[in-house]
């Protein structure tokens, strides 16, 4: 197949669901193009008529199970068409979908289910042992993912009477917590429409959706990037290609064999695809646009990606708290060696960015401080954490915890982190969570975790350990201790044993001193 080089038309010809809620998405496309493929997963194709009918039946089944508006519905499983059916069923009932990271351990899953107050859990058989191993009881209703068809059978095909507003909560995603416990970010329907509408308002094609597009989702649905990308394409009526779990070989094969036209990935996934044996530019001839984000990208990787994929690239920057992307580096700015290749991007129309100092005063262009974003896609709250919400969401501004600056043209540049997050392949990992578990080991007196550069994953977790009195910790023992307690991507990749960690006069750990020697050769302190 030859690459399409036609410019995007101002009127894409795609139907637009309204008024800004997911309630109407499936009906719109089921009425207009029922046999068009909505989701392809492992060779199975779900049409828009199927998606509408199945999510309607699932919505009625949720009601029959006693769930009411505001109840939480969790999904623990890898990507499948059933995940998207559950999303729209929740939208149609006013219940809130809680996607659970399937890489988490039993205690981590337990916290999410308990904290959210989940009443019904869709559970894939592969992860039943995780739920069985939780220190708490499972939700009152557990529906095996493999039995969803039978569970919803017999319920009406028609829609429920519920109708949402743009501010109605529809999803609750959990982010790693600065204090050691993940926080539930409550996202309303508007989080999945605001940026699309902003682009349309200015006829911008930084990110666009065209008739006939086939979109690969490399980022899992429990991550805001994966959920956002899927909803954008389903709202537009294009075809979503869902991978059960990302592998470079399968991603390349799907792109080539299905004629994928748009791709959403994190930089580590780009690197893995480009280094997969036997991969060449011929595998990507149908791709017209690659959207990437989740972590900064090296200039070398970006230039190689531009050369091999030979398509438009758009970088997105944002947080779960901003409803995913708030800033975009558009395709026109992707000029190898150009001045903007180190930028995160510029705010979309209707989105504002500012940089403040530690007293909350706005800084001029070029001055480094905390990046704050004001976006109509922002979260409603941290679930059950009003104090934390007030710290992060201030007068409509999301305080990102990232250190950076704005240039004279309003482009955002990220240079470091104010919060202590480590970005492992696009996943935020907070040191406190790992430190709290490490310090339960009898041979550990104190633990301090930082992020250090990693060629493949962007960053990796490095742990400084002060031994308990008379103890000599062994990295293998520590690893064995952590495995059942922390998800694999949170495990330290390396350990360093020391008799003390640096502190300031008030006793606060000086993480910056510990990090500096690992980042001395880097222009920015994120990778």
C-alpha positions in Angstrom: 0.0 0.0 0.0 1.2 3.5 -0.8 1.4 6.2 1.8 -1.3 8.8 1.6 0.2 12.3 1.2 -3.0 14.2 0.8 -3.4 17.1 3.2 -6.1 16.8 5.9 -9.3 18.4 4.8 -10.8 21.0 7.1 -14.0 19.1 7.1 -12.9 15.5 7.8 -16.3 14.1 7.0 -16.3 12.2 10.2 -19.4 12.4 12.4 -19.0 14.1 15.8 -20.7 12.8 18.9 -22.3 15.4 21.1 -22.8 17.1 23.4 -19.4 16.2 24.7 -20.1 12.9 26.4 -19.4 9.3 25.6 -23.0 8.4 26.1 -23.8 9.2 22.4 -20.7 7.9 20.7 -21.8 4.4 19.9 -25.3 5.3 18.9 -24.0 7.9 16.4 -21.8 5.5 14.6 -24.1 2.5 14.9 -26.8 4.6 13.1 -24.5 6.1 10.5 -22.1 3.2 9.6 -23.1 0.1 11.6 -20.9 -2.4 9.8 -17.8 -0.3 10.1 -15.1 -2.0 12.3 -14.8 -0.3 15.7 -12.3 -2.6 17.4 -10.0 -5.2 16.1 -8.3 -7.4 18.7 -6.5 -10.7 18.1 -8.2 -11.2 14.8 -11.7 -10.5 16.2 -13.6 -7.5 14.8 -16.3 -5.7 16.6 -18.4 -3.4 14.4 -20.0 -0.2 15.6 -23.3 -1.9 15.7 -21.8 -4.6 17.9 -20.2 -2.1 20.2 -23.5 -0.2 20.6 -25.6 -3.3 21.2 -23.2 -5.0 23.5 -22.5 -1.9 25.6 -26.3 -1.3 25.9 -26.8 -4.9 27.1 -23.9 -4.5 29.5 -25.4 -1.2 30.8 -28.7 -3.0 31.5 -26.8 -5.8 33.2 -25.0 -3.4 35.5 -28.4 -1.9 36.5 -29.7 -5.4 37.1 -26.8 -6.1 39.3 -27.9 -3.2 41.5 -25.3 -0.6 40.4 -26.4 3.0 40.5 -25.0 6.3 39.2 -21.6 7.0 40.8 -20.8 3.4 41.6 -17.3 2.1 40.6 -16.8 -0.7 38.1 -13.3 -2.1 37.9 -11.7 -3.9 35.0 -8.6 -6.1 35.6 -7.5 -7.6 32.4 -5.4 -7.1 29.3 -6.8 -5.2 26.3 -9.8 -6.6 24.5 -13.0 -5.5 22.9 -14.8 -6.1 26.3 -12.8 -3.3 27.9 -14.3 -0.8 25.5 -17.8 -2.3 25.9 -17.4 -1.8 29.6 -16.3 1.8 29.1 -19.4 2.7 27.2 -21.6 0.7 29.5 -20.4 2.8 32.4 -20.9 6.0 30.4 -24.5 4.9 29.7 -25.3 4.2 33.4 -23.4 7.0 35.2 -21.1 4.4 36.8 -17.4 5.0 36.8 -14.8 2.7 35.1 -11.7 1.9 37.2 -9.1 0.3 34.9 -6.6 -1.6 37.0 -3.0 -2.0 35.9 -2.7 -5.8 35.4 1.0 -5.7 36.3 0.2 -4.8 39.9 0.6 -7.2 42.8 -2.2 -8.4 45.0 -1.7 -5.8 47.7 -1.6 -3.0 45.1 -4.8 -4.2 43.4 -6.4 -4.5 46.8 -5.7 -0.9 47.6 -7.3 0.3 44.3 -10.4 -1.8 44.8 -10.8 -0.8 48.4 -10.0 2.9 47.9 -12.4 3.2 44.9 -15.2 1.3 46.6 -15.5 -0.9 43.6 -18.8 -2.8 43.6 -18.4 -4.9 40.5 -15.1 -6.3 39.0 -14.6 -7.6 35.5 -11.8 -10.1 36.0 -9.7 -11.9 33.4 -8.9 -15.5 34.4 -5.2 -14.8 34.1 -5.4 -12.4 37.0 -7.8 -14.4 39.3 -4.8 -15.6 41.4 -3.9 -11.9 42.1 -7.4 -11.2 43.4 -7.4 -14.5 45.4 -4.1 -13.4 47.0 -5.4 -10.0 48.1 -5.4 -9.2 51.9 -9.0 -8.0 51.5 -12.2 -9.4 50.2 -13.0 -9.0 46.5 -15.9 -6.8 45.4 -19.4 -8.1 46.0 -19.8 -9.0 42.3 -17.0 -10.5 40.1 -17.7 -11.2 36.4 -15.1 -13.2 34.5 -14.2 -11.4 31.3 -14.6 -14.7 29.4 -18.2 -14.9 30.5 -19.2 -11.3 29.7 -21.2 -12.5 26.7 -23.3 -14.8 28.8 -23.6 -12.3 31.6 -25.1 -9.6 29.5 -27.2 -12.0 27.3 -31.0 -11.6 27.7 -30.7 -7.9 28.6 -32.3 -5.3 26.3 -30.6 -4.0 23.2 -31.9 -0.5 23.7 -30.2 2.3 25.5 -30.7 3.2 29.2 -32.4 6.4 30.1 -29.3 7.9 31.7 -27.8 11.0 30.1 -24.6 12.5 31.3 -23.2 16.1 31.3 -19.7 16.9 30.3 -18.8 17.1 34.1 -20.2 13.7 34.9 -17.4 11.4 36.1 -16.8 8.4 33.7 -13.3 7.1 34.6 -11.0 6.8 37.6 -7.4 6.1 36.9 -4.8 5.4 39.6 -1.4 7.1 39.6 1.5 6.2 41.9 1.4 8.3 45.0 4.0 10.7 46.4 3.2 9.4 49.8 3.3 5.7 48.9 -0.3 5.0 48.0 -1.8 5.4 44.5 -4.4 8.2 44.1 -7.6 7.9 42.1 -7.8 10.6 39.4 -11.5 11.2 38.6 -12.0 12.2 34.9 -15.3 13.5 33.6 -16.6 13.1 30.1 -15.2 16.5 29.0 -11.6 15.1 29.5 -12.2 13.0 26.3 -13.6 15.8 24.2 -12.0 19.1 25.1 -8.8 18.8 23.1 -10.5 17.4 20.0 -12.9 20.4 20.2 -10.0 22.8 20.7 -8.2 21.5 17.6 -11.4 21.7 15.6 -12.1 25.3 16.7 -8.9 26.5 15.0 -8.8 24.0 12.1 -5.6 22.5 13.4 -4.4 19.1 12.3 -1.6 18.7 14.9 -3.5 15.5 15.8 -6.3 14.5 13.4 -8.7 11.7 12.6 -9.7 11.0 9.0 -12.2 8.6 7.3 -10.6 5.2 6.9 -8.1 5.7 9.6 -6.9 2.5 11.4 -5.3 3.4 14.8 -2.9 1.2 16.7 -3.0 1.6 20.5 0.4 0.8 21.9 -0.4 2.2 25.3 -2.6 0.1 27.6 -6.0 1.2 28.6 -5.3 1.5 32.3 -2.9 4.4 31.3 -4.6 7.7 30.5 -2.7 7.9 27.1 -4.2 4.6 26.0 -7.7 5.4 27.2 -7.6 8.9 25.6 -6.3 7.7 22.3 -9.0 5.0 22.1 -11.8 7.4 22.9 -10.6 9.9 20.4 -10.7 7.4 17.6 -14.0 5.8 18.7 -15.5 9.3 19.0 -14.4 9.9 15.4 -15.7 6.6 14.1 -12.3 5.2 13.0 -11.0 1.7 13.7 -9.1 0.9 16.9 -6.5 -1.9 16.8 -6.1 -3.1 20.4 -3.1 -5.2 21.5 -3.5 -7.4 24.4 -0.1 -6.3 25.6 2.5 -4.4 23.6 5.3 -6.4 21.9 7.4 -4.9 19.2 7.1 -7.8 16.9 3.3 -7.9 17.0 3.1 -4.1 16.7 5.1 -4.1 13.5 3.1 -7.0 12.1 -0.2 -5.3 12.9 0.9 -2.1 11.3 2.0 -3.8 8.1 -0.8 -6.4 7.8 -3.7 -4.2 8.8 -2.6 -1.1 7.0 -2.4 1.0 10.2 -2.5 4.7 9.5 -2.0 6.3 13.0 0.0 5.1 16.0 0.1 6.2 19.6 3.2 5.0 21.6 5.7 5.9 24.3 9.3 6.5 23.2 10.5 3.1 24.6 8.0 1.4 22.2 9.4 3.3 19.2 12.9 2.2 20.2 11.8 -1.5 20.5 10.1 -1.5 17.1 13.1 0.1 15.4 15.5 -2.4 16.9 13.3 -5.5 16.3 15.3 -7.8 14.0 14.2 -7.6 10.3 12.2 -4.4 10.7 12.6 -1.9 7.9 10.9 1.2 6.5 8.7 -1.0 4.3 6.8 -2.1 7.4 5.5 1.4 8.0 4.5 2.6 4.6 0.8 3.0 5.6 1.5 5.1 8.7 0.7 8.8 8.2 1.0 10.0 11.8 2.8 8.9 14.9 1.7 10.4 18.2 4.1 9.9 21.1 4.4 10.9 24.7 4.5 9.6 28.3 8.2 10.5 28.7 10.8 12.7 27.0 12.3 11.4 23.8 16.0 11.6 22.9 16.9 13.6 19.8 18.7 10.6 18.4 15.7 8.3 18.7 13.4 10.9 17.3 15.6 11.5 14.3 15.9 7.8 13.6 12.1 7.4 14.0 11.5 10.3 11.6 13.8 8.7 9.0 12.4 5.1 9.2 8.7 5.8 9.6 8.8 8.8 7.2 5.5 10.2 8.5 4.2 13.1 10.5 5.1 13.1 14.2 3.2 14.8 17.1 4.5 14.8 20.6 2.0 15.2 23.4 2.6 16.2 27.0 0.3 16.2 30.0 -0.6 14.2 33.0 -3.5 11.9 34.1 -4.6 15.0 36.1 -4.8 17.1 32.9 -6.9 14.5 31.1 -3.9 13.4 29.1 -2.5 15.8 26.6 -2.5 19.6 27.2 0.6 20.5 25.2 1.6 19.4 21.7 4.7 19.6 19.6 3.0 19.7 16.1 4.4 17.9 13.1 5.8 21.2 11.6 8.1 21.6 14.6 9.7 18.2 14.0 12.8 19.4 12.1 15.9 17.4 12.8 18.4 19.7 14.5 15.8 22.4 14.8 15.4 24.6 17.8 12.2 23.0 19.0 13.3 19.4 19.0 13.9 19.7 22.8 10.5 21.3 23.5 7.5 19.4 24.9 5.3 21.6 22.7 2.8 24.4 22.9 -0.6 24.5 24.5 -3.7 23.7 22.5 -6.2 26.5 21.8 -8.1 27.1 25.1 -5.2 25.6 27.2 -2.9 27.9 29.1 0.6 27.3 30.5 2.6 29.2 33.1 5.7 28.7 35.1 5.8 29.7 38.8 8.5 30.0 41.5 8.3 28.3 44.9 6.1 31.2 46.2 3.6 30.9 43.4 4.7 34.0 41.4 4.6 33.7 37.6 8.0 33.7 36.0 9.0 35.4 32.7 10.0 33.4 29.5 13.3 31.5 30.0 13.1 31.3 33.8 12.8 27.7 35.2 10.1 26.9 37.7 7.1 24.6 38.1 5.0 24.2 35.0 1.3 24.7 35.6 -1.4 23.9 33.1 -5.0 25.2 32.8 -7.0 22.9 30.6 -10.8 22.2 30.1 -9.9 18.5 30.1 -8.5 18.6 33.7 -9.5 16.1 36.4 -12.5 16.6 38.7 -10.6 15.5 41.8 -8.4 12.9 43.5 -11.0 10.5 44.8 -11.5 10.9 48.5 -8.5 13.2 48.9 -9.7 16.8 49.1 -6.4 18.0 50.6 -4.3 16.4 47.8 -6.8 17.8 45.3 -6.3 21.3 46.6 -2.5 21.0 46.4 -2.6 19.9 42.8 -5.6 21.7 41.4 -5.5 25.4 42.3 -8.0 27.8 40.8 -8.3 25.6 37.8 -4.5 25.2 37.3 -2.9 21.8 37.5 0.5 22.0 39.2 2.5 19.4 37.3 5.5 18.9 39.5 7.7 19.2 36.4 10.3 21.9 36.3 10.7 23.8 33.0 10.3 27.1 31.2 8.4 28.8 28.5 10.1 30.5 25.5 9.0 33.8 24.0 6.6 31.9 21.6 4.9 30.0 24.4 6.6 26.6 23.8 7.0 24.5 27.0 10.4 23.0 27.7 10.7 20.4 30.5 14.1 20.3 32.3 13.7 18.4 35.6 11.2 17.3 38.2 10.1 19.0 41.3 8.2 15.9 42.5 10.3 12.8 42.8 8.7 10.7 40.1 10.7 8.2 38.1 9.5 7.7 34.5 9.9 4.0 33.5 8.7 3.5 29.9 6.2 6.2 30.4 4.9 5.0 33.8 5.2 7.3 36.8 6.8 5.5 39.7 7.1 7.4 43.0 10.0 6.6 45.3 8.0 6.8 48.5 6.0 3.7 47.4 9.2 1.6 46.9 11.0 3.0 50.0 8.0 2.2 52.2 8.1 -1.5 51.1 11.9 -1.8 51.2 12.1 -0.5 54.7 9.9 -3.4 55.9 12.8 -5.7 55.1 14.6 -6.6 58.4 18.1 -5.9 57.0 17.2 -2.4 55.7 17.5 0.6 58.0 16.7 3.2 55.5 16.0 3.3 51.7 16.1 6.2 49.2 15.0 5.6 45.6 15.9 7.8 42.6 15.6 7.6 38.8 18.7 7.2 36.7 19.1 7.2 32.9 18.4 4.0 31.0 19.0 3.5 27.3 16.0 1.3 26.8 13.3 2.4 29.2 14.2 6.1 29.5 14.8 5.8 33.3 15.2 3.0 35.8 14.8 2.7 39.5 18.0 2.9 41.6 17.9 2.3 45.3 20.3 3.5 48.0 20.1 1.3 51.1 21.4 2.0 54.6 21.7 -1.4 56.3 20.1 -1.9 59.6 22.5 -2.3 62.6 24.6 -5.4 62.2 22.9 -6.4 58.9 24.4 -6.9 55.4 21.6 -6.8 52.9 21.9 -8.8 49.7 20.3 -7.5 46.5 18.9 -10.9 45.6 17.2 -11.1 49.0 15.8 -7.6 48.6 14.5 -8.4 45.1 12.9 -11.6 46.3 11.2 -9.7 49.1 9.9 -7.0 46.8 8.5 -9.2 44.0 5.2 -10.2 45.6 4.7 -6.6 46.9 5.5 -4.3 44.0 4.7 -4.4 40.3 7.7 -5.5 38.2 8.2 -2.0 36.6 8.6 -0.5 40.1 11.4 -2.9 41.2 14.9 -1.4 41.6 17.2 -2.3 38.7 20.2 -1.6 40.8 21.2 -1.1 44.5 23.9 0.9 46.2 24.7 0.3 49.9 25.8 3.3 52.0 26.2 4.2 55.6 24.2 7.4 55.3 22.2 9.5 52.9 22.7 13.3 52.6 20.3 15.6 54.4 19.7 19.3 54.9 19.7 20.9 58.4 16.1 20.2 58.8 16.6 16.5 58.1 15.2 16.4 54.6 16.9 13.9 52.2 18.8 15.7 49.5 17.8 13.5 46.5 19.3 16.0 44.2 22.8 15.3 45.5 22.2 11.6 45.0 20.9 12.1 41.4 23.4 14.6 40.2 26.3 12.2 39.4 24.0 10.0 37.2 22.8 13.0 35.2 26.0 15.1 34.9 26.2 14.6 31.2 22.6 15.4 30.4 21.2 18.7 29.3 18.0 17.9 31.1 17.4 15.8 34.2 14.7 13.6 32.7 15.3 11.0 30.1 
